[in-house]
Amino acid sequence: MAVVAFVVLAVVAVASGVAVFTVDSMARATFALALSFVAVGGELLLLDLGYLGVVTVLMMVMEMAIMAVFMVMFMMNPAGLMPMSMLHNRRGALAVSVGVFLVLAAGSVLVPWPTRRGEPPADPTQALGEAVMGSKMLVMMAVSAVLFATMVAALVLATARGRYDRADSSERP
């Protein structure tokens, strides 16, 4: 069952990653990228890497929320929903991506991997959390709430008019 879930999440991650470059708007590309990262987070959870899986999902969803806020604030079209092409310099991008893939694939096969020294900790998730965050976990949780409040405030301040602040009052429901 876990293998089937892993394969399904892998297909979703790759398909939504491809969709980022094939959909015709920034908003749709943002949601496709968020879906791809959520699928990768699910894969990490399937590999019993709970901390990394949850952090990946939370960070990437928050990153996509920030991206959506900036689209609403700064894009000329409404929230990035106008059709546009996400592909630029197709030949150059294809050459670079194939080259990078080949270098990374060759590196993963040809590099001698180190052998494990010592025993793994009893709870790898807790050990990783301690190694990454240490005593700063409470600070990071507080900072995330402040960042979210800052994004909401920036969006509120960036919009010149409200929903019903139209020049023509006949448009009001």
C-alpha positions in Angstrom: 0.0 0.0 0.0 2.8 2.4 0.8 4.5 1.7 -2.5 1.2 2.6 -4.3 0.9 5.8 -2.4 4.5 6.6 -3.1 4.1 6.1 -6.8 0.8 8.1 -6.9 2.5 11.0 -5.0 5.5 10.8 -7.3 3.3 11.0 -10.4 1.3 13.9 -8.9 4.6 15.7 -8.0 6.0 15.3 -11.5 2.7 16.1 -13.3 2.1 19.2 -11.3 5.7 20.3 -11.7 5.3 20.0 -15.5 2.0 21.9 -15.2 3.9 24.8 -13.7 5.4 25.4 -17.2 2.3 24.5 -19.2 -0.6 26.4 -17.6 -1.4 29.8 -19.0 -1.4 32.0 -15.9 0.8 32.8 -12.9 -2.0 31.9 -10.4 -2.4 28.5 -11.9 1.3 28.0 -12.0 1.5 28.9 -8.3 -1.1 26.4 -7.3 0.5 23.7 -9.5 3.8 24.4 -7.8 2.2 24.2 -4.3 0.6 20.9 -5.2 4.0 19.6 -6.4 5.6 20.5 -3.1 2.7 19.0 -1.1 3.2 15.8 -2.9 6.9 15.8 -2.2 6.1 16.5 1.5 3.7 13.5 1.4 6.6 11.4 0.0 8.8 12.5 2.9 6.1 11.4 5.3 5.9 8.0 3.6 9.6 7.7 4.2 9.1 8.2 7.9 10.6 11.7 7.8 7.8 13.4 9.6 9.6 16.5 10.6 10.9 17.2 7.1 7.6 16.3 5.5 5.6 18.6 7.6 8.2 21.4 7.4 8.3 21.0 3.6 4.5 21.3 3.3 4.2 24.2 5.7 7.1 26.2 4.2 6.1 25.7 0.6 2.4 26.4 1.1 3.4 29.6 3.0 5.8 30.5 0.2 3.0 30.0 -2.4 0.7 32.2 -0.3 3.4 34.9 -0.3 3.7 34.6 -4.0 -0.1 34.9 -4.4 -0.1 38.1 -2.2 2.6 39.7 -4.4 0.6 38.7 -7.5 -2.5 40.5 -6.2 -0.4 43.5 -5.2 1.8 44.0 -8.2 0.5 42.3 -11.3 -1.3 44.3 -13.9 -3.8 41.6 -14.5 -6.2 40.5 -11.8 -4.3 38.1 -9.6 -2.3 36.6 -12.4 -5.3 35.0 -14.1 -4.7 36.5 -17.5 -3.3 34.1 -20.1 0.4 34.2 -20.5 3.3 31.9 -21.5 5.5 30.5 -18.8 8.1 29.4 -21.3 10.9 31.6 -22.4 14.0 30.6 -24.5 12.8 27.0 -24.9 15.9 25.8 -26.6 18.3 27.3 -24.0 16.2 26.1 -21.1 16.0 22.6 -22.5 19.8 22.5 -23.1 20.5 23.7 -19.6 18.0 21.4 -17.9 19.3 18.3 -19.8 22.8 19.3 -19.0 22.1 19.8 -15.3 20.2 16.5 -15.2 23.1 14.6 -16.7 25.6 16.1 -14.4 23.5 15.4 -11.3 22.7 11.8 -12.5 26.4 11.1 -13.2 27.4 12.6 -9.8 24.9 10.4 -8.0 26.2 7.3 -9.7 29.9 8.0 -9.9 30.6 9.7 -6.5 31.8 7.3 -3.8 29.2 7.6 -1.0 30.5 7.6 2.6 29.7 4.7 4.9 27.7 5.2 8.0 29.7 5.8 11.2 27.9 5.2 14.5 24.3 4.2 15.1 21.2 6.2 14.1 19.5 8.0 17.0 16.4 6.4 18.6 14.1 9.2 17.3 15.6 10.6 14.0 12.9 13.2 13.7 13.6 14.7 17.1 17.4 14.6 16.5 16.9 16.4 13.2 14.7 19.0 14.7 17.2 19.6 17.5 20.0 19.8 14.9 18.2 22.2 12.7 16.4 24.4 15.1 17.9 23.8 18.5 16.5 26.1 21.1 15.2 28.5 18.5 11.9 26.6 17.8 9.7 29.0 19.9 11.3 32.0 18.2 10.6 30.6 14.7 7.0 29.9 15.6 6.6 33.5 16.8 8.3 34.9 13.7 6.0 32.9 11.4 2.9 34.5 13.0 4.5 37.9 12.6 5.4 37.3 9.0 1.8 36.2 8.3 0.4 39.3 9.9 2.9 41.4 7.9 1.7 39.8 4.6 -1.9 40.5 5.4 -1.1 44.1 6.4 0.9 44.6 3.2 -2.0 43.3 1.1 -4.5 45.5 2.9 -2.3 48.6 2.5 -1.5 47.8 -1.2 -5.1 47.8 -2.3 -6.2 51.3 -2.9 -9.9 50.5 -2.9 -12.1 48.0 -1.2 -14.6 45.7 -2.9 -17.4 48.2 -2.8 -15.3 51.3 -3.2 -16.2 52.0 -6.8 -16.5 55.4 -8.5 -19.9 54.4 -9.8 -22.3 53.5 -6.9 -24.7 51.8 -9.2 -22.4 48.7 -9.3 -23.1 48.0 -5.6 -25.2 44.9 -4.9 
